[in-house]
Amino acid sequence: MNRVDNLSLILQALSLEILFKDYNNSDLMEELQKQDMQYFEKMIKNQEEILNILKGKE
């Protein structure tokens, strides 16, 4: 019975470690998506400014 309890404790600890790693990965992915969105918005703004400059020269 003691072996089962020890094994159960080890498995629970491993499960908790996996859960924490997944949580950290989720936070990282959210931050990367936020940065991607900001980057793309800035790219679109810059392209619009370039188009406006080019239209003004025509």
N, C-alpha and C positions, 0 to 999 in steps of 0.2 A: 504493500500500500504506500509506503514511504517513497518508493521509486516512482510511482505514478504521480504522487504529489510534486516531487522534484521535477519530473519531466513536464508536468503541467505548468509549473512556475517558469521553467525555461522557455516553453513555447509561448506563454503569455508575454514574457519579456521580449522575445523576438517579434511577436506580433505588434507590440507597442513600438518597437524600433522601426519596423516597416511603416507603421502609421505615421510616425514623426517624419520619416523621410518623404513620404507621399505628401504630407502637409507642406513641407519645405518646397517640394517640386511644384506644387500648386501655386504657392506664393510667387515663386520664380517665374512660372509661366504667365501669371497675371501681370506681373511687372513688365515682362518682355512684350506682351500684347499691348500694354499701355504705351510703351516706348515706340513700338511699331506704328501705332495709330498716330502718335504725335509726329513721328518722322514723315509718314505719308501725308498728313495734313500740311506740314511745312513744305513738302515737295510740291503739292498741288498749288499752294499759295505762290510759291516761287515760279511755277510754270505759268500761272495766270498773270503774274507781273511781267514775265518775259513776253507773253502774247500781247499784253497791253502795250508794251514798249514797241514791239514789232508792228503792231497795228498803227501806232502813232507815226511811224516812219513811212508808211505807205502813202 
